[in-house]
Structures are given as structure tokens and as C-alpha cells.
Amino acid sequence: MEEMSYIFFVRGAGFVVGVVLSYILEQCMGTRLILTCSLLIGCTVQLALPYGTAFYCLGVAFFVMGVTAGIINNVTMSICNKLWPEKKGVPFQFVVVGSGIGSFLAPFLATPFLANTDSLEDDIWITNSTVTDHLQSHVNGIQSRTPLDQSRVHYAYMIASLICVPPVFAFIYYYWKRTSNPLINYENIQRTSEQLFSLRTVLFIALLCFYHISVRGVVLAYGDLLTPYGVDADLHLSKFRMAMMTSIFWGCFLLGKILNLLLSDFFSNFILICLNITCMFIACILLSTAGHSHEVVLWLGTSVMGVSSSSFFPMVLAWSAEYVHLTAGTITLTIMANSIGCIVIPFAAGQLFTRFVPNVLMYFITAIVAYKSLMFLFLAICSKGLTKR
């Protein structure tokens, strides 16, 4: 677990580098070419990743995967922001629904290729929220005990990397098509007047960045450590049972994205954000008080946590667009803050988990959710009287 904490750290550090790099590349390259190169590098590294049995090789591989993920995340959000200058909620939601689908399917993709042992309970470790992230702990956990050809886990990575191949061909085709026969430049569709950065606007953007530190990191920390928590807590559940619970968490995470997407036509982003924060806080209270001793509470709290924690990133960005212009720089800043949280929060959670009692994980998650609630309250107060200029 302590080694896995450093894997979380380098992956998150790569994501930050990727976000910054994507902002720089957008100034001199077409977005479709950027996506083509990033996806190609990402699927190539993913294909080779299981063969790097040395810890530093895994660290480098996950760093590169983090870089490509950061580039793809920032570029896709930037494209949606330009294509839909007014109502951004649904497009932003669709960007994150894809990762939710990967989160749900990855455990089922990996399980058939685990080591041929008598009990799956000794081999299943489900972690993060993308296909690669879900598979990463198999490499660290299974390969250390089982030869690669016996575990066959590399087949799961091979399939995951092949899934990325069709988009590579699609984006290189789009790039060639626009180069040979230029279409309407969608970057010119939205030409807003220059943002006037009043003190209130700067404060709002700063609060937005501080808020986003907690958005993704708390989800990764919970998903990454749920299995060892259930095994080591007072319940002492089996790894196989906790792996299924982790799959339920990511399944509810996907369900929450879809529900919020559907509800966005009936309720404002502000109401949906408040509803999700309230449900998430209730789940944290249940988990921190009774999750370590009552299995039904752990199942219920995990499910509610998955549904309610799924869509904060797109919803808060779409809500923020009502008060400030979402420029490429603003989106980059928020994604950077988000990725910093992906480094710090899972790493801190992993270190606390290994050094103290297991239930410290739930106390830590509750504290982060309280921080998120407080930051959004400050954002709501700051937004009063703030209008686009």
C-alpha cells in the first residue's frame, strides 16, 4: 500500500504536467492532432506497461499515462467550451460520462485475466476511475506473486489499449480532413469581449480553483482504498467481497453521471450541486460512524457516495459560466487544481491509512467533503452581484 501511494503520486503529477502541456500545445497545434498524438502515446505505453516489472518502470509508465490523460482531459473540455458557448452543462457532463463507463467496465475486463489460483479473493484489487487506473494495482499486487505469463493480466492491458485505437484513427482523419478542406473554425464561434478581471472576478476564480482541489481527489482516495479498508477494518471482509463493493461504487459513480445528465434539463446546476453535496455529506457521516462495524452501512454509504460524488466537476464549471467567461486559461487552472488534488488527497489518504487505524480513512474523507462544502458556500456568496462583462 505504501508503494501504491507513490504510484498515485506520480500518476497525478503526470496529469498536472499534461494539463499545462496541453495549454501550451493548443497555441501552436490543432486540437485534433494533439488528441491523436496523446491517444497514440497513451495506448502504446498502456500496452507495454505490464512488462515493466521494476517499480521505477511502473512509475515512469504511470507518469506518462498521467500526462496523456491530462492532455486529453483539458483539450476535450476546451473543445466543448468553444463549441457550446452558452449552455455547457450537458456537453461537460458527456465528457465525464465516458470515464464513468470505463470505471464500471474495467473490473469486469480485468477479472478473467487474473492469475489462475484457487481463489479470486487473493488476487482482486480494484482501484481507480479509468480503465488503466483500475488495472494498475493488478500489476503491483499480482505480478509480485505470479509470473506474467501465468497471471495473463497483460491481456487486459492489451484490450484496454486497443479500445483507444479507433479514436486515434478518427482524430487523425478529422485533422487531415480539416487540413485538406478547411471547415468553419469553431474557435471563432465564441469571440467574447476581453474578460475584465475585477477583484471580485479574481476572487471567484481563485475560490473555483481551491474548490476543485477536492473534486476528483476525494473520489480517487475512496475508490483506491475501499478494498483494503474493508479487509482491515473491524468487519474483516474478504478481498473478493470488497472488490465487488468497489465495482458497485464505480457503477454508482457512472449511474450518478447519467442521473445528473438527465436531471440537468429539469433543475438548475446550483440545485443539483447542493443536492449532491448534501447526499455526499450524509454518506460520509454514515461511513465514519458505523461503516467500520456494520456491513450494510458500508454498502449503503458506498453506493450513495458513488452516486453523489460523480458530477461536481462539469456541473460547477457550467454553473460558473453564468458569472465569469470560461476561457481556456480558466479551464486549465481548474483542471490543474483538480489534478493537484488527485496527487495530494489519495497520497495523504494512503499514508494515513498505513500509519493509523483503518477508520481514519473515513474521517479524512469526511473532512475533505466538509472542505468542499465550505468552498462552494464561499463561491455562492462571491457570485452574488457578479455578472459577465
Residue pairs with C-beta under 8 A, 6 or more apart in sequence:
1 228
1 350
1 353
1 354
2 350
2 351
2 354
3 55
3 140
4 127
4 137
4 140
4 224
4 350
5 346
5 347
5 350
5 351
5 354
6 59
6 347
7 58
7 59
7 62
7 136
7 140
8 220
8 224
8 342
8 343
8 346
8 347
8 350
9 343
9 346
9 347
10 59
10 60
10 62
10 63
10 66
11 62
11 63
11 65
11 66
11 133
11 136
11 342
12 66
12 339
12 340
12 342
12 343
12 344
12 346
12 347
13 63
13 66
13 343
14 62
14 63
14 64
14 65
14 66
14 67
14 69
14 70
15 66
15 67
15 69
15 70
15 73
15 339
15 342
15 343
16 66
16 70
16 336
16 339
16 340
16 343
17 66
17 67
17 70
18 38
18 66
18 67
18 68
18 69
18 70
18 71
18 72
18 73
18 74
19 70
19 71
19 73
19 74
19 332
19 335
19 336
19 339
20 70
20 332
20 336
21 67
21 70
21 71
22 34
22 70
22 71
22 74
22 75
22 78
22 332
23 74
23 328
23 329
23 332
25 34
25 71
26 34
26 75
26 78
26 328
30 175
30 178
30 179
31 75
31 78
31 79
32 171
32 172
32 174
32 175
32 178
33 171
33 172
33 175
34 71
34 75
35 71
35 72
35 75
35 76
35 167
35 171
36 168
36 171
36 172
36 175
38 68
38 71
38 72
38 75
39 68
39 72
39 164
39 167
39 168
39 171
40 168
41 64
41 68
42 64
42 65
42 68
42 69
42 72
42 164
43 161
43 162
43 164
43 165
43 168
44 161
45 61
45 64
45 65
45 68
46 65
46 132
46 157
46 160
46 161
46 164
47 157
47 158
47 161
48 61
49 58
49 61
49 62
49 65
49 132
49 139
49 157
50 139
50 143
50 148
50 153
50 154
50 157
51 148
51 154
52 58
52 60
52 61
53 143
53 148
58 136
58 139
58 140
62 132
62 136
65 132
69 130
69 132
70 335
70 339
73 95
73 335
74 331
74 332
74 335
76 95
77 92
77 95
77 317
77 331
77 335
78 328
78 331
79 186
80 88
80 91
80 92
80 94
80 95
81 88
81 190
81 326
81 328
81 331
82 186
82 187
82 189
82 190
83 91
83 186
83 189
84 90
84 91
85 189
85 190
85 192
87 318
88 314
88 317
88 318
88 321
88 326
89 264
89 269
89 314
89 315
89 318
90 261
90 264
92 313
92 314
92 315
92 317
92 318
93 257
93 260
93 261
93 264
93 311
93 314
93 315
94 261
95 314
96 257
96 310
96 311
96 313
96 314
97 254
97 257
97 258
97 261
99 129
99 130
100 129
100 250
100 253
100 254
100 256
100 257
100 258
100 310
101 254
102 129
102 130
102 131
102 134
103 128
103 129
103 130
103 134
103 223
103 250
103 253
103 254
104 247
104 250
104 251
104 253
104 254
105 131
106 126
106 130
106 131
106 133
106 134
106 135
106 160
106 250
107 124
107 126
107 134
107 243
107 246
107 247
107 250
108 247
109 131
109 135
109 156
109 159
109 160
110 126
110 134
110 135
110 138
110 153
110 156
111 120
111 124
112 156
113 151
113 152
113 153
113 154
113 155
113 156
114 120
114 123
114 124
114 138
114 142
114 151
114 152
114 153
115 123
115 142
115 145
115 146
115 150
115 151
115 152
115 153
116 150
116 152
117 123
117 146
119 240
120 240
120 243
121 238
121 239
121 240
121 241
122 239
123 138
123 141
123 142
123 146
123 151
123 239
124 227
124 239
124 240
124 243
125 137
125 138
125 141
125 142
125 227
125 239
125 243
126 134
126 137
126 223
126 227
126 243
126 246
126 247
126 250
127 133
127 134
127 136
127 137
127 223
127 224
127 227
127 246
128 134
128 136
128 220
128 223
128 224
129 219
129 220
129 223
129 250
129 253
131 160
131 163
132 157
132 160
133 220
134 250
135 153
135 156
135 157
135 160
138 151
138 153
138 156
139 153
142 151
142 153
143 151
143 153
148 154
177 183
192 325
192 388
193 389
195 201
195 324
195 325
195 327
195 389
196 389
198 389
200 382
200 385
200 386
201 324
201 386
203 382
204 320
204 323
204 324
204 379
204 382
204 383
204 386
205 324
205 330
205 333
207 375
207 378
207 379
207 382
208 316
208 320
208 330
208 333
208 334
208 337
208 379
209 333
209 334
209 336
209 337
210 337
210 375
211 316
211 337
211 372
211 375
211 376
211 379
212 313
212 316
212 334
212 335
212 337
212 338
212 341
213 337
213 338
213 340
213 341
213 344
213 345
214 341
214 345
214 368
214 369
214 371
214 372
214 375
215 312
215 313
215 316
215 338
215 341
215 372
216 313
216 338
216 339
216 341
216 342
217 338
217 341
217 342
217 343
217 344
217 345
217 346
217 368
218 309
218 341
218 345
218 365
218 368
218 369
218 372
219 253
219 309
219 310
220 342
220 345
220 346
221 345
221 346
221 348
221 349
221 350
221 361
221 364
221 365
221 368
222 249
222 305
222 309
222 361
222 365
223 246
223 249
223 250
223 253
224 346
224 349
224 350
225 346
225 349
225 350
225 353
225 361
226 242
226 245
226 246
226 249
226 302
227 239
227 242
227 243
227 245
227 246
228 242
228 353
228 358
229 242
229 353
229 358
229 361
229 362
230 237
230 241
230 242
230 245
230 298
231 237
231 238
231 239
231 242
232 358
233 291
233 292
233 358
233 359
234 292
234 293
235 292
235 293
235 295
235 298
237 245
237 295
245 298
245 299
245 302
248 299
248 302
248 303
248 306
249 302
249 303
249 305
249 306
250 306
251 306
252 302
252 303
252 304
252 305
252 306
252 307
252 310
253 306
253 307
253 309
253 310
254 310
255 306
255 307
255 310
256 276
256 306
256 307
256 308
256 309
256 310
256 311
257 310
257 311
259 307
260 272
260 276
260 310
260 311
260 315
261 311
263 272
264 272
264 315
267 275
268 319
269 315
269 316
269 318
269 319
269 322
270 319
270 380
272 311
272 315
273 312
273 315
273 316
273 319
273 376
276 308
276 309
276 310
276 311
276 312
276 315
277 308
277 369
277 372
277 373
277 376
279 304
279 307
279 308
280 304
280 305
280 308
280 309
280 369
280 372
281 366
281 369
281 370
281 373
282 304
283 301
283 302
283 304
283 305
283 308
284 301
284 305
284 362
284 365
284 366
284 369
285 366
286 297
286 300
286 301
286 304
287 297
287 298
287 301
287 302
287 305
287 362
287 365
287 366
288 359
288 362
288 363
288 365
288 366
290 297
291 297
291 298
291 301
291 359
291 362
292 298
292 358
292 359
292 362
312 372
313 338
316 376
316 379
317 326
317 331
317 334
320 326
320 379
322 383
323 383
323 386
323 387
323 388
324 330
324 386
324 388
325 388
345 368
348 364
349 361
349 364
349 365
352 360
352 361
352 364
353 360
353 361
